[in-house]
Amino acid sequence: MSKTLSFIAGPRALQIIRDEGLRPDRVSVMAGAAGGPKWLILGGMDRYIAGEFFKNRKKPLHLLGSSIGTWRFAAMAQKKPVEAIDAFERAYLKQSYSRVPTTGEVTGESLSILEAYLPDSRRSQVLNHPYYRLSILAVKSRHILAVESRPAIAAGMAAATLTNMVSRRSMGLHFARTLFYDGRDLAPFHGMKGFPIHRVELTYENLKPAILASGSIPMVMKGVSGIPGAPAGTYRDGGMIDYHPDIPFDPDPDRIVLYPHYTDSIIPGWLDKRVPWHRAHRKNLDNALIVCPSKSFIAGLPFGKIPDRNDFMKFKGRDGERLDYWRTAIEGGKILGEELCEAVASGRIRSMVSEY
């Protein structure tokens, strides 16, 4: 057993990995969850996956990201993915806010991060990547949530919170899932159902607005409107519906869905964090492999946790302390990447994997 990594697989993925290990060509989809600063613990694994594991791939590989998962994948899908991840991480660490930041301030910082690692000159690299096919999850706000007013959004989120406790499907009353997709090869999840949905093909003009929208948290950032090619309206964080994407990723039982994650659980929607009876459909994870830091590894980090968005409040006015903590987590993440590399290359993953 690994002291740092957990490998958790659905029954079909478990059988494949125990028989043959983890082979790049077996993977058809890679999923990326929302979670803000939590992504920092995944940097080492992301660098290995994009820089080594898939570097000789020929077949299309579908990336499905929500919120920060989208931002990670937009770095991976560049010509020099490790350099792009490095640039993303550096820019992310430079975030700094006033004591009571406005939505405009947070949006401005986010745009600066996006420009730092995905300048306009590299948009075509993502859209024309030889094997990555990026798909982005966002939501189109409905009714009062489409109004760019703090009281309106607060009222809309309160209503969404209440109805979601009764039924997760009620989120469709408040948001329409929006899938921005690479049109060169339709993904096996393209026909996903369960919520009202808009499907919008990615273009040079809408790539960056779609990425920004995917991470635009209500009441924290401004919504994104006027996205080229998308229905008119206000688009927000994909985590509202797809916090940890829980969909039928690929119906082919002989293909694997790789899910590099920061936790061993799947929480479908952002509002489901406090609704324990809303959990992932096990069938959706039948051929999925979740790779995540172990509980003991997380317990050994400062404060016994990975970075999260609450750190901005916890360390308000003490950015230096927050960054020391975050950098310690990043160093720990490098160990996760090294262990993933060793487990795959040696074949030890065959004995390390357990059933979800």
N, C-alpha and C positions, 0 to 999 in steps of 0.2 A: 504493500500500500504506500502511496505517496503521502509525504507530510505536507506537501505544498499544493498539489493539484488534485482535483476530483474529476473523474471521467464518468459521466452518467449517461446511459443510453436507453432508448426505447428498445423493446424486445427484438425488433428486426435489426436495428443497428448493432445491438449487442451481439447477435449471432454473427454478423458479418465481421465485426472487429475482432471477436475472439477467434474466428477462422483465419483471418488474413491480415490483421492489423488495420491501420488507417492508411488507405491509399488515396492519393490526390484525385485520381480519375473516378473514384467511387462517389465523390462529393459533387452534388448538383446544385445545392443551394447553401448559402451562408447567411445566417440571421444575426442582426445586431439590435440589441435592446436600447431603449431610452434609459436615462439615469444621470445625466449631467456629469459632474466630476468623477463619478464612479468609473468612468472609462479609463481613468489614469492607471488603474491597476492592470488593465488589459494591454498596455502599450508593448510590453515585451512579447506577448503572444501574437499581437497584430503584426509586429515586425517579422517574426519568424514565419507566420502564415503567408504574408504577402511577399516577403523577401526571399524565402527559401521553399516553403512547402508547395506553393503553386507556380513557381517560376518557370517550369517547363510545360505548363499546361497548354493544351491545344483546343479542347472543347469549351463551349461557353459555360461560365459559372455565374449563377444568378445571386446577386447580393441584395438582400432585403433589409433595409435599415429604417429605424424609427428614431427621430430626434437625434441624440448623440451617436446612435448607431449609424445613421446616415452620414454624419460628419466623419466618423472613422472610415467608412467605406469610400467616401469621396477622396480620402487620402490614399487608401489602398489602390484605388483604380487609376492612379497617375503612373506615368512612365517610370518614375523612380519612387516607388512606394515608401521605402524606408526613410528617404530624405523628406518626403511629404509628411509622414507621421512625425518625424523630428520637428518639422516646422510647425505643425499643428500643436504639438505639445508645448513648444516654446511660446507660441502666441497665447495658448490657453493659460499658461502660468503668468502671463503679464496682465491678466485681468485685474482691475482695481476700480473700486466704486466709492462714491460718496457715502456718507452715513445712511442716507435714505435715498437710494438711487431711483430715478424715474424709469418708466418703461422705455423712454427714448434713450436714456443713458445705457441701459443694458443692451438694447438693440444695437446701438452704436458700437459698443464693445464687441458684440457678436459679429457684426459686419467687418470689423477690423481683423478679428481672428480668421474669418472666412477668406478675406483678401490676402492675408499673410501666407496661407498654405494652398489656396486655390485662386491664384490670380487669373485674370481673363485669358492669358496666354495658355493656360493649362486646361481650360474647359474642354477643348477638343480631345485632349488625352483621355478624359473620362468617357466622353461620348463615343470615342473610336477605339477604345481599348480592345486588344486582340481577343481577349477571352472574358473579361469581366463585363457583366451586364447589370448595371445599377438600377435598382428600384427603390423608390423613396415613399415612405408612408407619412402623410400629413392628414389633417382634417379640415373640412370646410365648415365654418361656424354657421349655425342655423339660428333663426329668430333673434332673440335679444343678445345672444353671444356674438352676433355679427357686428354689433355696435361697438365702436372703439371708445368706450366710456367705462371707467373703473366701476361705478355703481352698477351699470348694466351687466358687465362681465361678472361681478360679484354675485348678483342676483341669479344670473344664468348658471354659474357654477354651483350655487347652493341648490338650485333645482335639479341640476344633473346629479349632484351627490345624493340627494334624497331618492330620486327615481332609480339610480343605479343600485341602491341597496336592495330594491325590490327585484330588479332584473337588469342584467348587464346589457341586454338588447335595447333597453330604453335609451342608451347613449345615442342611438340613431335618431332620437327626437331632437338632440342638441347639436350633433355633429354628423357630417357625412364623411366617411372614410375616403381618402383620396390617394390613389396610387399613381405616382409619376414613374414611368417605366421606359426602359430602353427598347425601342421598337424593332431592333434588328432580329431578336429572337424572343418570342413571348415566353415568359417564365411559366413553370408548371403551376404557380399559384395565381396566375393572372385572373382566373375566374372566381377568385375568393368571394364568398357570400357572407351573410349574417348581419350586415349593416348596409344602409344606403351607401353607394360608392360612385365616385367619379374616377375615370381612368384617363390620364393625360400623358401623351408621349413626351419624353424629354427632348429638349432642343437646346441649342447654344444659348438662346435667349432666356429660357425658363429654368435652366439647371441651378443657378445660384439662388434665385428666388425660392425654388422648391426646397433646396437644402435649408435655407434660412427659415422658411415656414415650418419645416419638419421639427425644428427645435424651439419654436416661438411659444413659450409657456404663457398661458393666460394670466394676466395681471402682473407678470414679470417682464414680458416683452410685448411690443406692439405686434398685432396681427399683420400678415402680409397680404396685400391686395394687388390687383392688376397683374397677376401672373400670366405671362403670354401663353395662350393656348388653353388655359384653364377656364372653367365657368366663372363668371364674375362673382366676387365675394371675398370674404376674409378668411384666410387660412392660418391655422395654428398648429401647435405641437401634435405630432402623430401619436404621442404617448397617451393622449386622451382616450383613444380606443385601443391602441396597440403599444402599451407600455413595454411589455415583453411579448413580441409577436407570437400569437397563438392561433395559427391557421393551418389548413392542410397544405404544407409546404410543397410536397411532391408525392403524388400517389404511387409512384414506382417504388415497390418495396426493395428493389435492388440498388437504390441510390441512397446516399447518406446526406442528411442535413446537418451541417456543422454549425454549432451554436456557441461561439466563444462568449462566455458570460461572467458576470461578477458575483453571481450567487447560484445556489443549486436549486432554486425554485423559479417557477414561471408565474408571474402575476400579470394577467392579461391586460388590464387597463390601469391607468394612473390612479383612478379613484378606487380601485380594488385593493389597494395596499392595506386598507382597514376593513375590508369585507372578506373575511377568511373563507367564506363559502364560494367565492368566485375564484376558481383555480383553473389551470390549463386542462384542455381536453386531452386525455392520455393518448387517444388515437392520433392526434396531430403530431405527437412526438414518437410515434412508432419507429420511424427510421431516423431519428435525430440523435446527435451526440452533443451533450452539453459538456464543455470544458470550462472549469471554474476554479478559483482559489479554494482550498479546503478550509473548513471551519477553524482548524488549528492554526493555519497560516494567518487567517484574518485576526484571530485572537491575539497573535503575536505582534500585530501592527500597533503603532501608537493609538491610544484610545480604544483599542480592540475592534476597530472598524476600518473600512475603506473610505476614501474621501467621498463626500456628498455635498449637495447644495446647501445644507444647513451650516456648513463650515463658514460660509460668508458671514452668517450672523454670529456664530460662535466666536469667530476671531475678528469681529468688527473692529476696525482701527488697529489691528495687529496682523497686517498682511504678512510680515516676516515670519511670524510663528506658523501661520497657515501654510505658507510656502515650504517651510522646513518640514512640516508634517506631510504635505503632498509629495515632496521630493523623496522622503523616506518610503512612501508607498510606491512611487515610481521605481525606485531601486528594487523594492520587493517584486514588482512586476517583471523586472528583467530576469529574476530567478524563475518566475513562472514560465517565461518564454524559453529559457534554457532547459527546463525540465520537460516542457512539451516537445521540444526538438529531440531530446534524448529518448523520451518514451516512444515517439514515433519511429525514429531511426533505428533503435535497438529492437523494436517489436515488443517492448515491455508493456505497451498499452494493452496488449491482448489479455494480460493477467490483471491489469490495473482497473479495467472498466467494470462498472457495476450497473445493475438495472435501475431505471428511473422508477 
